[in-house]
Amino acid sequence: MAYLLTMLLTLPLALLWQHQAGRIHPYPALCSCLAFLPIYTLYAFQYSVHSDYDNYRIMFNQIKGGIHAIRDPAIYLLNLLIGRLGLPFQTVYILIYLFAFFFLALCIADYSSDFAMSMMLFMSIYFMLGFYYIRQLLAVALSLYAYRFITVGKPASGASGALPYFLLASLASLCHTSALVLFPLYFLLKYDFTLSWYLFFILLFAILTTMQESILTKLVWHFIPSYFGKHEMFRSFAFNPWDLLWVLLIMSISLAGEIIHPSPYNALNHVFRNALRLYLIIFFLGRWLLEFERFAYYLSCPTIFLIPNVLTAVSDRNLRRFLKLSISLFSVWIFIMKHSGTDAWNYVSIFSKL
């Protein structure tokens, strides 16, 4: 119930920002961040809602005791600094969410044609990323901000150049090692692949999928022996029905966008479209990759901008509103069906423990 209430509180703030955008804001970045206040309060001040929270608290105490308990340098240094300053563990969550939501708010404000819809998609479809995986949330937020520096055809959002992209990618990889995928992604998302290339990728991944168990076993045995035998090795093979429903929906929307706009309407949307194409290949044929969802976030998260942007092509205003409302409600329904039975559904705030 707490999450649904937060969505209801966030929606009017997001709509207010969207309605006033470009009119009265001397500090537009601050104003867009204010729309995140309800979800920030809920997430940053959670208390022992799930095992990840408890594990982070244990690692925080270990770092205070001189043990290098976290391998990601930026997160380790943040924990170390907070411990040295004598601040409580909750400060880790408060600061990580502050940084992550700041960059995410800037991205939604800059990239999306519908601020409110993008926020709803993030809160519902990417609940696990936002509520559980705080290190990767920060890495993903940095990666989304970095995408403005990828250019396809012409500079996106007035920015160009690989240097700022790779600096942000490096910072993101210091927050979560999965962000190392951003380095090859620069070239994969920048290049305008032809249909024959995509067919080649599909054929390659289809062949590898037929050998997924043997390939994965050999790779783990030779390169990550400590990982061998863990259930995480094979847990991503199966399809989650709710994820599958959502992917089929965004496939349909993307296909409609391809028909309506064969040529991309701006360079940044082309980057997002390229990311979605690669994500679909990995989703259906790359599930043999170790914890592929971790790497897939960098490709799938741009859909929170791409979907509203594609819908702007619908000329009928009432139909466009209906589609946006229907897709947003559908995402909330998927959120409820997917997460209502989990431990995190029983939310506890740090304020209840004071």
One Martini backbone bead per residue (centre of mass of N, CA, C, O) as a GRO file, in nm:
protein
  354
    1MET     BB    1   0.055   0.064  -0.019
    2ALA     BB    2   0.293   0.264  -0.005
    3TYR     BB    3   0.358   0.262  -0.311
    4LEU     BB    4   0.084   0.356  -0.422
    5LEU     BB    5   0.080   0.622  -0.264
    6THR     BB    6   0.338   0.736  -0.391
    7MET     BB    7   0.231   0.748  -0.678
    8LEU     BB    8  -0.004   0.944  -0.613
    9LEU     BB    9   0.191   1.174  -0.511
   10THR     BB   10   0.376   1.197  -0.767
   11LEU     BB   11   0.191   1.267  -1.005
   12PRO     BB   12   0.119   1.572  -0.946
   13LEU     BB   13   0.415   1.669  -0.946
   14ALA     BB   14   0.479   1.583  -1.236
   15LEU     BB   15   0.250   1.745  -1.372
   16LEU     BB   16   0.342   2.020  -1.272
   17TRP     BB   17   0.615   2.022  -1.409
   18GLN     BB   18   0.508   1.975  -1.696
   19HIS     BB   19   0.326   2.232  -1.709
   20GLN     BB   20   0.576   2.442  -1.616
   21ALA     BB   21   0.770   2.390  -1.822
   22GLY     BB   22   0.944   2.679  -1.927
   23ARG     BB   23   0.820   2.920  -1.739
   24ILE     BB   24   0.923   2.951  -1.398
   25HIS     BB   25   1.220   2.824  -1.401
   26PRO     BB   26   1.529   2.905  -1.269
   27TYR     BB   27   1.543   2.586  -1.145
   28PRO     BB   28   1.478   2.306  -1.309
   29ALA     BB   29   1.632   2.082  -1.159
   30LEU     BB   30   1.497   2.124  -0.883
   31CYS     BB   31   1.201   2.089  -0.974
   32SER     BB   32   1.231   1.796  -1.082
   33CYS     BB   33   1.328   1.676  -0.807
   34LEU     BB   34   1.064   1.727  -0.641
   35ALA     BB   35   0.903   1.488  -0.774
   36PHE     BB   36   1.090   1.276  -0.593
   37LEU     BB   37   1.018   1.304  -0.290
   38PRO     BB   38   0.835   1.061  -0.221
   39ILE     BB   39   1.027   0.832  -0.324
   40TYR     BB   40   1.268   0.919  -0.159
   41THR     BB   41   1.147   0.885   0.122
   42LEU     BB   42   1.079   0.585   0.096
   43TYR     BB   43   1.366   0.472   0.016
   44ALA     BB   44   1.577   0.620   0.213
   45PHE     BB   45   1.377   0.532   0.485
   46GLN     BB   46   1.419   0.251   0.504
   47TYR     BB   47   1.370  -0.070   0.706
   48SER     BB   48   1.444  -0.385   0.679
   49VAL     BB   49   1.273  -0.504   0.422
   50HIS     BB   50   1.537  -0.649   0.317
   51SER     BB   51   1.832  -0.821   0.272
   52ASP     BB   52   2.002  -0.596   0.146
   53TYR     BB   53   1.994  -0.406   0.383
   54ASP     BB   54   2.132  -0.596   0.588
   55ASN     BB   55   2.394  -0.635   0.423
   56TYR     BB   56   2.480  -0.336   0.417
   57ARG     BB   57   2.500  -0.307   0.723
   58ILE     BB   58   2.719  -0.517   0.765
   59MET     BB   59   2.930  -0.386   0.573
   60PHE     BB   60   2.949  -0.120   0.723
   61ASN     BB   61   3.062  -0.243   0.989
   62GLN     BB   62   3.310  -0.372   0.857
   63ILE     BB   63   3.438  -0.109   0.754
   64LYS     BB   64   3.465   0.021   1.035
   65GLY     BB   65   3.660  -0.240   1.115
   66GLY     BB   66   3.859  -0.274   0.837
   67ILE     BB   67   3.685  -0.408   0.614
   68HIS     BB   68   3.673  -0.500   0.267
   69ALA     BB   69   3.333  -0.550   0.181
   70ILE     BB   70   3.348  -0.370  -0.088
   71ARG     BB   71   3.435  -0.363  -0.434
   72ASP     BB   72   3.317  -0.088  -0.485
   73PRO     BB   73   3.485   0.200  -0.454
   74ALA     BB   74   3.267   0.423  -0.413
   75ILE     BB   75   3.101   0.271  -0.194
   76TYR     BB   76   3.328   0.223   0.001
   77LEU     BB   77   3.407   0.523   0.049
   78LEU     BB   78   3.133   0.610   0.152
   79ASN     BB   79   3.126   0.421   0.398
   80LEU     BB   80   3.391   0.514   0.522
   81LEU     BB   81   3.320   0.814   0.563
   82ILE     BB   82   3.067   0.775   0.737
   83GLY     BB   83   3.211   0.618   0.960
   84ARG     BB   84   3.430   0.837   1.031
   85LEU     BB   85   3.194   1.055   1.103
   86GLY     BB   86   2.966   0.894   1.276
   87LEU     BB   87   2.746   0.797   1.098
   88PRO     BB   88   2.480   0.644   1.007
   89PHE     BB   89   2.379   0.406   0.786
   90GLN     BB   90   2.137   0.564   0.650
   91THR     BB   91   2.322   0.764   0.492
   92VAL     BB   92   2.375   0.587   0.251
   93TYR     BB   93   2.088   0.595   0.137
   94ILE     BB   94   2.047   0.900   0.126
   95LEU     BB   95   2.284   0.958  -0.079
   96ILE     BB   96   2.235   0.762  -0.311
   97TYR     BB   97   1.946   0.863  -0.377
   98LEU     BB   98   2.021   1.154  -0.426
   99PHE     BB   99   2.206   1.108  -0.671
  100ALA     BB  100   2.024   0.927  -0.848
  101PHE     BB  101   1.766   1.118  -0.863
  102PHE     BB  102   1.904   1.358  -0.986
  103PHE     BB  103   1.985   1.227  -1.259
  104LEU     BB  104   1.704   1.116  -1.330
  105ALA     BB  105   1.556   1.388  -1.340
  106LEU     BB  106   1.724   1.511  -1.567
  107CYS     BB  107   1.659   1.296  -1.781
  108ILE     BB  108   1.352   1.322  -1.791
  109ALA     BB  109   1.346   1.627  -1.855
  110ASP     BB  110   1.524   1.596  -2.127
  111TYR     BB  111   1.399   1.322  -2.279
  112SER     BB  112   1.098   1.354  -2.209
  113SER     BB  113   0.753   1.419  -2.308
  114ASP     BB  114   0.664   1.260  -2.022
  115PHE     BB  115   0.724   1.285  -1.699
  116ALA     BB  116   0.501   1.118  -1.556
  117MET     BB  117   0.525   0.853  -1.718
  118SER     BB  118   0.823   0.795  -1.660
  119MET     BB  119   0.787   0.770  -1.355
  120MET     BB  120   0.585   0.536  -1.357
  121LEU     BB  121   0.770   0.334  -1.502
  122PHE     BB  122   0.992   0.332  -1.296
  123MET     BB  123   0.828   0.250  -1.035
  124SER     BB  124   0.712  -0.019  -1.163
  125ILE     BB  125   0.927  -0.169  -1.353
  126TYR     BB  126   1.189  -0.053  -1.154
  127PHE     BB  127   1.171  -0.150  -0.854
  128MET     BB  128   1.417  -0.327  -0.799
  129LEU     BB  129   1.630  -0.121  -0.872
  130GLY     BB  130   1.532   0.108  -0.671
  131PHE     BB  131   1.496  -0.070  -0.391
  132TYR     BB  132   1.751  -0.274  -0.399
  133TYR     BB  133   1.978  -0.168  -0.626
  134ILE     BB  134   2.156   0.093  -0.533
  135ARG     BB  135   2.422   0.077  -0.686
  136GLN     BB  136   2.295   0.039  -0.972
  137LEU     BB  137   2.120   0.285  -0.978
  138LEU     BB  138   2.354   0.486  -0.991
  139ALA     BB  139   2.479   0.370  -1.251
  140VAL     BB  140   2.229   0.408  -1.433
  141ALA     BB  141   2.194   0.713  -1.398
  142LEU     BB  142   2.471   0.781  -1.522
  143SER     BB  143   2.423   0.642  -1.795
  144LEU     BB  144   2.181   0.813  -1.884
  145TYR     BB  145   2.340   1.080  -1.881
  146ALA     BB  146   2.560   0.979  -2.093
  147TYR     BB  147   2.379   0.942  -2.356
  148ARG     BB  148   2.405   1.245  -2.458
  149PHE     BB  149   2.711   1.169  -2.579
  150ILE     BB  150   2.567   1.020  -2.795
  151THR     BB  151   2.598   0.999  -3.150
  152VAL     BB  152   2.347   1.005  -3.423
  153GLY     BB  153   2.449   1.208  -3.680
  154LYS     BB  154   2.380   1.413  -3.435
  155PRO     BB  155   2.381   1.599  -3.179
  156ALA     BB  156   2.274   1.546  -2.850
  157SER     BB  157   2.161   1.804  -2.671
  158GLY     BB  158   2.436   1.964  -2.761
  159ALA     BB  159   2.614   1.704  -2.734
  160SER     BB  160   2.962   1.594  -2.750
  161GLY     BB  161   3.164   1.332  -2.706
  162ALA     BB  162   3.347   1.078  -2.545
  163LEU     BB  163   3.471   1.175  -2.279
  164PRO     BB  164   3.221   1.220  -2.090
  165TYR     BB  165   3.116   0.936  -2.119
  166PHE     BB  166   3.368   0.780  -2.002
  167LEU     BB  167   3.365   0.920  -1.731
  168LEU     BB  168   3.082   0.821  -1.644
  169ALA     BB  169   3.141   0.520  -1.685
  170SER     BB  170   3.363   0.506  -1.474
  171LEU     BB  171   3.192   0.599  -1.235
  172ALA     BB  172   2.980   0.373  -1.258
  173SER     BB  173   3.190   0.133  -1.222
  174LEU     BB  174   3.254   0.226  -0.921
  175CYS     BB  175   2.955   0.145  -0.827
  176HIS     BB  176   2.929  -0.085  -1.067
  177THR     BB  177   3.058  -0.341  -1.259
  178SER     BB  178   2.833  -0.359  -1.482
  179ALA     BB  179   2.920  -0.074  -1.621
  180LEU     BB  180   3.137  -0.184  -1.821
  181VAL     BB  181   2.933  -0.211  -2.064
  182LEU     BB  182   2.951   0.094  -2.159
  183PHE     BB  183   3.198   0.084  -2.344
  184PRO     BB  184   3.076  -0.086  -2.586
  185LEU     BB  185   2.801   0.071  -2.607
  186TYR     BB  186   2.891   0.323  -2.750
  187PHE     BB  187   2.927   0.174  -3.031
  188LEU     BB  188   2.652   0.020  -3.049
  189LEU     BB  189   2.469   0.290  -3.024
  190LYS     BB  190   2.606   0.467  -3.250
  191TYR     BB  191   2.562   0.254  -3.448
  192ASP     BB  192   2.395   0.191  -3.763
  193PHE     BB  193   2.243  -0.084  -3.797
  194THR     BB  194   2.156  -0.322  -3.994
  195LEU     BB  195   1.955  -0.585  -4.052
  196SER     BB  196   2.185  -0.793  -4.099
  197TRP     BB  197   2.315  -0.755  -3.824
  198TYR     BB  198   2.074  -0.840  -3.649
  199LEU     BB  199   2.056  -1.123  -3.772
  200PHE     BB  200   2.333  -1.208  -3.677
  201PHE     BB  201   2.285  -1.177  -3.374
  202ILE     BB  202   2.049  -1.372  -3.356
  203LEU     BB  203   2.198  -1.623  -3.461
  204LEU     BB  204   2.423  -1.628  -3.251
  205PHE     BB  205   2.239  -1.643  -2.995
  206ALA     BB  206   2.086  -1.896  -3.081
  207ILE     BB  207   2.329  -2.085  -3.075
  208LEU     BB  208   2.412  -2.029  -2.779
  209THR     BB  209   2.141  -2.118  -2.650
  210THR     BB  210   2.168  -2.428  -2.724
  211MET     BB  211   2.454  -2.406  -2.525
  212GLN     BB  212   2.414  -2.275  -2.239
  213GLU     BB  213   2.499  -2.479  -2.019
  214SER     BB  214   2.784  -2.553  -2.123
  215ILE     BB  215   2.898  -2.268  -2.148
  216LEU     BB  216   2.849  -2.168  -1.860
  217THR     BB  217   3.007  -2.385  -1.713
  218LYS     BB  218   3.285  -2.327  -1.844
  219LEU     BB  219   3.314  -2.027  -1.777
  220VAL     BB  220   3.290  -2.051  -1.470
  221TRP     BB  221   3.514  -2.264  -1.421
  222HIS     BB  222   3.751  -2.079  -1.548
  223PHE     BB  223   3.673  -1.765  -1.433
  224ILE     BB  224   3.440  -1.840  -1.181
  225PRO     BB  225   3.471  -2.071  -0.947
  226SER     BB  226   3.312  -1.941  -0.699
  227TYR     BB  227   3.027  -1.963  -0.872
  228PHE     BB  228   3.008  -2.253  -0.873
  229GLY     BB  229   2.677  -2.393  -0.807
  230LYS     BB  230   2.505  -2.160  -0.810
  231HIS     BB  231   2.183  -2.054  -0.868
  232GLU     BB  232   2.258  -1.802  -1.052
  233MET     BB  233   2.350  -1.953  -1.311
  234PHE     BB  234   2.021  -2.052  -1.391
  235ARG     BB  235   1.784  -1.840  -1.316
  236SER     BB  236   1.759  -1.678  -1.614
  237PHE     BB  237   1.619  -1.878  -1.816
  238ALA     BB  238   1.355  -1.801  -1.723
  239PHE     BB  239   1.037  -1.667  -1.767
  240ASN     BB  240   0.873  -1.391  -1.676
  241PRO     BB  241   0.549  -1.317  -1.735
  242TRP     BB  242   0.557  -1.007  -1.674
  243ASP     BB  243   0.802  -0.937  -1.844
  244LEU     BB  244   0.690  -1.048  -2.109
  245LEU     BB  245   0.448  -0.860  -2.135
  246TRP     BB  246   0.612  -0.597  -2.143
  247VAL     BB  247   0.791  -0.663  -2.388
  248LEU     BB  248   0.558  -0.698  -2.590
  249LEU     BB  249   0.463  -0.408  -2.567
  250ILE     BB  250   0.728  -0.256  -2.650
  251MET     BB  251   0.742  -0.392  -2.923
  252SER     BB  252   0.482  -0.274  -3.037
  253ILE     BB  253   0.557   0.023  -3.003
  254SER     BB  254   0.818   0.016  -3.167
  255LEU     BB  255   0.692  -0.081  -3.432
  256ALA     BB  256   0.506   0.160  -3.465
  257GLY     BB  257   0.740   0.365  -3.472
  258GLU     BB  258   0.876   0.252  -3.728
  259ILE     BB  259   0.633   0.312  -3.914
  260ILE     BB  260   0.596   0.618  -3.853
  261HIS     BB  261   0.933   0.637  -3.789
  262PRO     BB  262   1.184   0.537  -3.977
  263SER     BB  263   1.303   0.801  -3.891
  264PRO     BB  264   1.454   0.959  -3.657
  265TYR     BB  265   1.368   1.253  -3.470
  266ASN     BB  266   1.634   1.191  -3.298
  267ALA     BB  267   1.935   1.092  -3.176
  268LEU     BB  268   1.845   0.991  -2.893
  269ASN     BB  269   1.616   0.801  -2.985
  270HIS     BB  270   1.807   0.622  -3.144
  271VAL     BB  271   1.962   0.517  -2.904
  272PHE     BB  272   1.716   0.390  -2.762
  273ARG     BB  273   1.642   0.201  -2.996
  274ASN     BB  274   1.906   0.043  -3.001
  275ALA     BB  275   1.885  -0.059  -2.711
  276LEU     BB  276   1.622  -0.219  -2.749
  277ARG     BB  277   1.719  -0.418  -2.961
  278LEU     BB  278   1.940  -0.546  -2.784
  279TYR     BB  279   1.755  -0.629  -2.551
  280LEU     BB  280   1.573  -0.830  -2.705
  281ILE     BB  281   1.796  -1.028  -2.771
  282ILE     BB  282   1.876  -1.087  -2.475
  283PHE     BB  283   1.602  -1.167  -2.357
  284PHE     BB  284   1.556  -1.420  -2.561
  285LEU     BB  285   1.893  -1.514  -2.622
  286GLY     BB  286   2.069  -1.412  -2.334
  287ARG     BB  287   2.006  -1.592  -2.061
  288TRP     BB  288   2.300  -1.727  -2.025
  289LEU     BB  289   2.384  -1.492  -1.892
  290LEU     BB  290   2.503  -1.371  -1.617
  291GLU     BB  291   2.279  -1.195  -1.487
  292PHE     BB  292   2.148  -1.028  -1.733
  293GLU     BB  293   1.981  -0.802  -1.592
  294ARG     BB  294   2.212  -0.618  -1.508
  295PHE     BB  295   2.290  -0.542  -1.810
  296ALA     BB  296   1.999  -0.474  -1.924
  297TYR     BB  297   1.937  -0.202  -1.786
  298TYR     BB  298   2.109  -0.022  -1.991
  299LEU     BB  299   1.887  -0.093  -2.226
  300SER     BB  300   1.588  -0.065  -2.090
  301CYS     BB  301   1.553   0.213  -1.938
  302PRO     BB  302   1.505   0.405  -2.194
  303THR     BB  303   1.192   0.336  -2.221
  304ILE     BB  304   1.087   0.571  -2.034
  305PHE     BB  305   1.132   0.764  -2.289
  306LEU     BB  306   1.048   0.625  -2.558
  307ILE     BB  307   0.745   0.578  -2.523
  308PRO     BB  308   0.645   0.874  -2.505
  309ASN     BB  309   0.783   0.963  -2.772
  310VAL     BB  310   0.629   0.776  -2.964
  311LEU     BB  311   0.335   0.886  -2.885
  312THR     BB  312   0.364   1.171  -3.025
  313ALA     BB  313   0.276   1.054  -3.315
  314VAL     BB  314  -0.005   1.082  -3.216
  315SER     BB  315  -0.241   1.302  -3.335
  316ASP     BB  316  -0.455   1.219  -3.144
  317ARG     BB  317  -0.512   1.339  -2.836
  318ASN     BB  318  -0.706   1.132  -2.703
  319LEU     BB  319  -0.552   0.879  -2.787
  320ARG     BB  320  -0.286   0.950  -2.649
  321ARG     BB  321  -0.398   0.960  -2.362
  322PHE     BB  322  -0.508   0.675  -2.354
  323LEU     BB  323  -0.238   0.527  -2.401
  324LYS     BB  324  -0.085   0.640  -2.158
  325LEU     BB  325  -0.283   0.544  -1.942
  326SER     BB  326  -0.284   0.241  -2.012
  327ILE     BB  327   0.022   0.189  -1.980
  328SER     BB  328   0.047   0.287  -1.688
  329LEU     BB  329  -0.161   0.087  -1.565
  330PHE     BB  330  -0.019  -0.167  -1.666
  331SER     BB  331   0.243  -0.123  -1.501
  332VAL     BB  332   0.104  -0.133  -1.224
  333TRP     BB  333  -0.011  -0.416  -1.252
  334ILE     BB  334   0.260  -0.558  -1.279
  335PHE     BB  335   0.370  -0.468  -1.008
  336ILE     BB  336   0.157  -0.610  -0.834
  337MET     BB  337   0.188  -0.904  -0.948
  338LYS     BB  338   0.508  -0.926  -0.891
  339HIS     BB  339   0.526  -0.787  -0.566
  340SER     BB  340   0.291  -0.855  -0.352
  341GLY     BB  341   0.452  -1.133  -0.233
  342THR     BB  342   0.673  -0.979  -0.105
  343ASP     BB  343   0.854  -0.850   0.152
  344ALA     BB  344   0.851  -0.543   0.050
  345TRP     BB  345   0.542  -0.489   0.087
  346ASN     BB  346   0.628  -0.460   0.396
  347TYR     BB  347   0.666  -0.163   0.498
  348VAL     BB  348   0.951   0.010   0.661
  349SER     BB  349   1.041   0.273   0.864
  350ILE     BB  350   1.278   0.447   1.041
  351PHE     BB  351   1.065   0.615   1.209
  352SER     BB  352   0.943   0.358   1.362
  353LYS     BB  353   1.237   0.335   1.539
  354LEU     BB  354   1.242   0.608   1.726
   0.00000   0.00000   0.00000
